[in-house]
Amino acid sequence: MLPLRVLHVAPYYEEAWAYGGIPRVVSRLARGLVRRGHRVTVCTTDVRDAASRLPAEAERRGAARGVELRVFPNLSNRLAYHLQLFTPRGLGQFLRCAAADFDVAHLHGCHHLPGAIAARALAHAGVPYVLTPNGTAPRLERRRAAKWLFDRTLGRGMLPGAAGVLAVSDAERVQLAALGVPAAALRLLPNPLDLEELDPPLERGRFRARWRLGDAPLVLYLGMLTWPLARVLAWNR
């Protein structure tokens, strides 16, 4: 297979760990594609957390890993963090000029301006893209009215225009089907695992020993307590 020129678009990237799992997913996918010989560009914004932005050398560090990282500054870091309102200056102009240079694109998450800008530019250039919502497609949790308005204005073509929609679990596949995504467009692709992070492997039993958990059965939940889940847990107490 010939090397592809692949574009990833996400509102946040490596170092923006305060935003959850998507930054890690995008960075691991990008590095994995580079190792397979593809040319990878990542377009993102400069958010990192509530109080800081990505440093100026972030693009240089991306290049050192083989990824062409394009960081577009937000108008307001506060709006980006507290309202998920990402306003990347220069992204639209860059994609209007460069979208046609890519063979395929991968958009991450829904209800955000970087994805809507990318979807429109890619469609205009005739470049197919896949979309991984990572649980963000339904209008859940906060700002439902704002998400509804976004879906009917700036983001109205983002999900319908995707050549493929990737669910990270069977539960999300059912969720996306309920939103009207055609079965032919749906694919199951779990989140990636970078095995290099597990080399050398961790010593078995270290976690139990550290937290003095003994040998009793252990149930681990890793994720964010959103309002619907928190309410269910409260009912079951």
C-alpha positions as CSV (number, residue, x, y, z in Angstrom):
1,M,0.0,0.0,0.0
2,L,1.3,3.4,-1.0
3,P,1.9,5.9,1.8
4,L,-1.2,8.2,2.4
5,R,-1.3,11.8,3.4
6,V,-3.6,11.7,6.4
7,L,-5.1,14.6,8.3
8,H,-6.4,14.4,11.8
9,V,-8.5,17.3,13.2
10,A,-9.3,17.6,16.9
11,P,-9.9,20.5,19.2
12,Y,-7.2,19.3,21.6
13,Y,-4.1,17.2,21.3
14,E,-1.2,15.8,23.3
15,E,-0.6,17.6,26.7
16,A,-4.2,18.7,26.9
17,W,-5.0,15.8,29.3
18,A,-7.5,17.9,31.2
19,Y,-9.9,17.3,28.3
20,G,-10.1,13.5,28.8
21,G,-9.2,10.7,26.4
22,I,-9.5,12.2,23.0
23,P,-6.1,13.9,23.1
24,R,-4.4,10.6,23.9
25,V,-6.4,8.7,21.2
26,V,-5.5,11.2,18.5
27,S,-1.8,11.3,19.4
28,R,-1.5,7.5,19.5
29,L,-3.3,7.1,16.2
30,A,-1.1,9.7,14.6
31,R,2.1,8.1,15.9
32,G,0.9,4.6,14.8
33,L,0.2,5.9,11.3
34,V,3.7,7.5,11.1
35,R,5.3,4.1,12.1
36,R,3.4,2.5,9.2
37,G,5.0,5.0,6.8
38,H,2.1,7.4,6.3
39,R,2.5,11.2,6.3
40,V,0.4,12.6,9.1
41,T,-0.8,16.1,9.8
42,V,-2.7,17.0,13.0
43,C,-4.7,20.3,13.2
44,T,-5.7,21.3,16.7
45,T,-6.0,24.3,18.9
46,D,-3.6,25.5,21.6
47,V,-5.7,24.6,24.7
48,R,-4.1,22.6,27.4
49,D,-6.1,23.1,30.6
50,A,-8.2,25.8,32.4
51,A,-5.2,28.0,33.0
52,S,-2.7,27.3,30.2
53,R,-2.1,26.8,26.5
54,L,0.2,24.5,24.6
55,P,3.8,25.9,24.6
56,A,5.3,27.4,21.5
57,E,7.6,24.3,21.1
58,A,4.6,21.9,20.8
59,E,4.8,21.9,17.0
60,R,8.6,21.2,17.1
61,R,8.0,18.3,19.5
62,G,5.4,16.9,17.1
63,A,7.8,17.1,14.3
64,A,10.4,15.1,16.3
65,R,7.9,12.3,16.5
66,G,7.2,12.4,12.7
67,V,3.9,14.3,13.0
68,E,3.3,17.6,11.3
69,L,1.5,19.4,14.1
70,R,-0.4,22.6,13.3
71,V,-1.5,24.5,16.4
72,F,-4.1,27.2,15.9
73,P,-4.6,29.6,18.8
74,N,-8.0,30.1,20.3
75,L,-9.5,33.5,20.8
76,S,-10.2,32.7,24.5
77,N,-8.7,29.8,26.5
78,R,-11.4,30.4,29.2
79,L,-14.3,29.9,26.6
80,A,-12.5,26.8,25.3
81,Y,-12.2,25.2,28.6
82,H,-15.4,26.1,30.4
83,L,-17.8,26.2,27.5
84,Q,-16.0,23.9,25.0
85,L,-16.1,26.9,22.6
86,F,-13.0,26.5,20.4
87,T,-12.2,29.3,18.1
88,P,-9.1,28.4,16.2
89,R,-7.7,31.5,14.4
90,G,-6.3,30.6,11.0
91,L,-7.7,27.0,10.7
92,G,-10.2,27.9,8.1
93,Q,-7.7,29.7,5.9
94,F,-5.2,26.8,6.2
95,L,-7.7,24.1,5.2
96,R,-9.2,26.1,2.3
97,C,-5.7,26.1,0.9
98,A,-4.4,22.6,2.0
99,A,-7.5,20.3,2.2
100,A,-7.0,19.0,-1.3
101,D,-3.5,17.9,-0.5
102,F,-4.7,15.1,1.8
103,D,-5.9,11.6,0.7
104,V,-8.2,11.1,3.7
105,A,-9.0,12.8,7.0
106,H,-10.1,11.7,10.5
107,L,-12.2,14.1,12.6
108,H,-12.5,13.5,16.3
109,G,-15.5,14.6,18.5
110,C,-18.7,16.4,17.6
111,H,-20.2,19.8,18.4
112,H,-17.1,21.8,17.9
113,L,-16.0,24.5,15.4
114,P,-12.7,22.9,14.3
115,G,-14.5,19.8,13.1
116,A,-17.2,21.8,11.4
117,I,-14.6,23.9,9.6
118,A,-12.7,20.8,8.5
119,A,-15.8,19.0,7.3
120,R,-16.8,21.9,5.1
121,A,-13.3,22.3,3.6
122,L,-12.8,18.6,3.0
123,A,-16.2,18.3,1.3
124,H,-15.4,21.2,-0.9
125,A,-12.1,19.6,-1.8
126,G,-13.7,16.2,-2.4
127,V,-11.6,14.5,0.3
128,P,-13.3,11.8,2.3
129,Y,-13.2,11.8,6.0
130,V,-14.2,9.5,8.9
131,L,-15.6,10.7,12.1
132,T,-15.0,9.3,15.6
133,P,-17.5,10.9,18.0
134,N,-16.1,9.2,21.1
135,G,-19.4,9.5,22.9
136,T,-20.0,13.1,21.9
137,A,-22.6,12.6,19.1
138,P,-25.8,12.6,21.3
139,R,-26.7,15.9,23.0
140,L,-26.1,14.8,26.6
141,E,-25.0,16.6,29.7
142,R,-24.6,20.3,29.6
143,R,-25.4,23.0,27.0
144,R,-28.0,20.9,25.1
145,A,-29.6,23.9,23.6
146,A,-26.3,25.1,22.3
147,K,-25.5,21.7,20.8
148,W,-28.9,21.6,19.2
149,L,-28.3,25.0,17.6
150,F,-24.8,24.0,16.4
151,D,-26.2,20.8,14.8
152,R,-28.6,22.8,12.8
153,T,-26.2,25.5,11.7
154,L,-22.5,25.3,11.6
155,G,-22.3,21.6,12.3
156,R,-25.2,20.3,10.3
157,G,-23.1,18.6,7.6
158,M,-20.4,17.1,9.9
159,L,-22.0,13.8,10.8
160,P,-24.1,13.2,7.6
161,G,-21.1,14.1,5.4
162,A,-18.7,11.5,6.9
163,A,-17.7,8.6,4.6
164,G,-17.6,6.4,7.7
165,V,-18.5,6.9,11.4
166,L,-16.4,4.9,13.9
167,A,-17.9,3.7,17.2
168,V,-15.4,2.8,20.0
169,S,-17.8,0.2,21.5
170,D,-21.0,-1.7,20.7
171,A,-22.9,0.6,23.0
172,E,-21.8,3.6,21.0
173,R,-22.7,1.8,17.7
174,V,-26.3,1.4,18.9
175,Q,-26.3,5.0,20.0
176,L,-25.1,6.2,16.6
177,A,-27.6,4.0,14.8
178,A,-30.4,5.6,16.9
179,L,-29.2,9.0,15.7
180,G,-29.8,7.9,12.1
181,V,-26.2,6.9,11.0
182,P,-26.7,4.3,8.2
183,A,-25.5,0.8,9.1
184,A,-23.3,0.7,6.0
185,A,-21.4,3.8,7.3
186,L,-20.9,2.4,10.9
187,R,-17.7,0.6,11.9
188,L,-16.5,-0.6,15.3
189,L,-13.0,0.5,16.1
190,P,-12.0,0.5,19.8
191,N,-9.6,3.1,21.1
192,P,-6.0,2.4,20.4
193,L,-3.5,1.0,22.9
194,D,0.2,2.0,22.5
195,L,2.1,-1.1,23.5
196,E,5.3,1.0,23.8
197,E,3.8,2.5,27.0
198,L,3.8,-1.0,28.5
199,D,7.4,-1.8,27.8
200,P,8.8,-2.9,30.2
201,P,5.5,-4.3,31.6
202,L,4.4,-3.2,35.0
203,E,5.0,-5.5,37.9
204,R,1.8,-7.5,38.6
205,G,0.2,-6.7,42.0
206,R,1.8,-3.3,42.3
207,F,-1.4,-1.4,42.3
208,R,-3.0,-3.6,44.9
209,A,0.0,-3.3,47.1
210,R,0.2,0.5,46.8
211,W,-3.4,1.0,47.9
212,R,-3.5,-2.0,50.3
213,L,-6.3,-3.7,48.5
214,G,-5.5,-7.2,49.5
215,D,-6.7,-10.1,47.4
216,A,-10.5,-9.3,47.4
217,P,-12.2,-9.0,44.0
218,L,-11.7,-5.5,42.5
219,V,-14.0,-3.6,40.1
220,L,-12.3,-0.7,38.4
221,Y,-14.1,2.2,36.6
222,L,-12.0,4.5,34.5
223,G,-13.8,7.5,33.1
224,M,-15.6,10.7,33.9
225,L,-18.7,10.9,36.1
226,T,-21.2,12.7,33.9
227,W,-24.5,13.9,35.2
228,P,-26.7,11.0,34.0
229,L,-24.2,8.4,35.4
230,A,-23.9,10.2,38.6
231,R,-27.7,10.2,39.0
232,V,-27.8,6.4,38.4
233,L,-25.1,5.8,41.0
234,A,-27.0,8.0,43.5
235,W,-30.2,6.0,42.9
236,N,-28.4,2.7,43.5
237,R,-26.7,3.8,46.8
